[in-house]
Amino acid sequence: MDLFRSWDRNGDGRIRKVEMRRALVALGHDVPMAEVDVLFSSLDADGSGEVDYRELHRMLRRQAEAS
């Protein structure tokens, strides 16, 4: 949750694509924009153009359960 909040620059409880791009750069990842777009789309389950904490949490749980 703390990491999510640090990515959420404007504090609205949602992460937009631009915030995700900034976060990945801040974490030291040099990721092509096209890959960020694919990642973001996979997290944005409702297609709203924003990822809320519940969407991120659901995806992370699915990934952990699949491992």
C-alpha angles and dihedrals in degrees: 000000000000091000091049091051091050089054092048096081098178094042096234094132093250134088120222122203092259090055091051091050091052091048094052091049090048089053088055098254118141097202123169113246091241090059092048088052091053092047092048092049091051090054096043095079096170095045093236095137089246134080117220125197093261092055092049092045092050092051094047091050091050090051092048092049092049092054 
